[in-house]
Amino acid sequence: MKVIKTTIPEVLIFEPTVHGDERGYFLEYFRQETLDQYLPGTTFVQGNESKSSYGVIRGLHFQKPPYAQGKLVRVIVGEVLDVAVDIRIGSPTYGKHVAVILSEENKRQLWIPRGFAHGFAVISDEAIFAYKCDNYYNQQADGGIRFDDPALNIQWPIAEKDISLSGKDQKQSAFHEVTCFQ
């Protein structure tokens, strides 16, 4: 497995080696010793999966401390633009983001550490998105930022008329209002 650094050092891309032939393919998408090397002390406790259609934007989500979550995300079917935003006040990359295409073709995974907001936009007809979390979901700790907050300057590849948001995501906070990661 190849580990690729991004413009934010804590956000990593994990790219598996794919072994394929006329019958299909095989890949190893998780290996504990690789996790121990690049994400020491991380233990996954919950796995989630979602299915969405073209134009759906989910996020930007996070959980407030002490229930913050790190996530290792991947796409099983389709293609998304996946985004991680640094919301750690005082961090040298505070307010910056990493945007990566994750797809069933490239089979990449993105590590989003605690202290980052996470979201994705479905850019294929549909996408099945799966992720592992290093902390359990806690509804009372749920937090979010508007996906289109101008302070973040995220270039979502969906025309405004095609964007589909949940009711929750239509009411998220502005970036500057998020102060829980000091």
N, C-alpha and C positions, 0 to 999 in steps of 0.2 A: 504494500500500500504506500502510495506517495502522499506526503503531507506538504501542502503548499501554504506558504505564509501570504497574508493579505496586507493591505496598507495599514490595518490596525493589528498589531502583533498578536493580540490575544484571540483574534478571530482566525480560525484555520479552516482550510479546505482539505478534506480527506478524499483522495482519488484512488479507487481500487484498481487492481490489475484484473482485467476481464479476459477470461479464457473462453474463446468461442469457436464454434465450427458449424457445419450445416445443421446440426441438431439443436443448437441454441447456445447458451453461454453458462459459465459458472464464475462467481466472484465471491471473495471474502469481504463482507462489508463491515465486520466488527472483529477486532482482535484485542484482547485485554492488554497484552504487553505493549501494543502500540498506544493504547489509551494511557497506560501507566507512564510511558515515555513522554507523551506530549500534553497530557492532561492529568498530572499526578494528583492522586487523592479523589478523583472523580468516580463516583459510583452511580449507575443509573438505577432509578427506582420506579419509573413509570414510562410506559410507551403509549403513544397516541397515533391516530390515523385520521385523516380527513379526505373527503372527496369534494371537489369544487369544479365549477364550469368556467369557461372563458370569461374574463373580466372581473372575477371575484378577487377582491383584495382583502386579506385577513391581516389585521394588525394596524398599528404597531403595538404589540403586547409585551407586558412584563409582569412579574410579581414583585411586590414590595418586600424589602427585608423585614423579618428574618426568613421569609418564605421564597426568596429569590430563586430562580431556576436557571441552570445552564441547559442548553438543548443541542443535541446532535440531530440535524434534520436531513432528510433526503426525499427525493421524488421517485415513486415506484412506476407511475404511469403519467405521461404528459411532460409539461415543462412549466417552470415558474421562474420569476425573478425573485430571489430571496434577499432580504435586506436585514442587516444588523446595525443598530444605531447605538453608539456609546452614550449612555446617560449618567455616567459616573462624574459628578461634579469634581473638578480639579484634575481630571485625567488629561494628559496631553492631547488625546484624541476626542475629548468631550464634544458632542454635537456632530461628529463626523460619522459617516456610515460606509459600510461595505455592501455592495450589491453584486450578487453572483447568480448566473443562470444554473439552475439545477434541473436535470432532466433524466428521463428514462434512458436516453442515449449516453450521456456523459457519466451517469451513475455516481456523481460526486455527492459528498455530504459536507455540510457546513456546521462548524462548531460555533455556537453563540453563547458566550460566557454569561455568568451572572453580572448584572449591571448594564445589560444591553436590552434595548427594545427590539422586538423581532416582528417581521411581517413578510408577506409574500403576495405576489400578483400572479394569477393563472394566465399564461399566454398561449396555451394550447386549448383545444376544444374542451378538454377536461384534464384534471390532474388528481392523482392520489398521492398524498403527502404524508410521510411518516416521520415520527421523531421520538427520541428517547430523552427523558428529563432526569436531572440529578436531584430533584426535589419534587414532592407531591404538589398537585394543584391545590390551591387554597383560594376559594372564592372571595373571601374578605381581603385578600392581599392583591387581588386583580388590579392591574393598572394598564394604562394605555396612552398613546399619543396619536393625534390626528395623522393619518397617512400622508396628507398633503400639506403639512405644516411648512410654510415657506422658509422658515429658519433652517430646515433640513435639506432643502433643495434636492429631494429624491426624484429622479426621472423615471416615473412609472411608465411602462410601455403599453398603456391601455388608454384609448380615447376616452375623454370624460363621459361621453354619452353611453359608453359600454361598461363603466365601473359599477360593480355590485358590492354593496357594503351591508354588513349586519346592522341592526339597530344600535347595538353597543358601539360599533366602530364609527357610526355617524355622530356620536356624542363624545368622542375621546377628547382629552385635554390637549392644550397647546404645549409644545416642547418646553417652553420656559417655566411652565407650572410644575414640572416634574422635578422634585427636589429630594426624593427619598434615598438617592444614592450619593451620600456626601463623601 
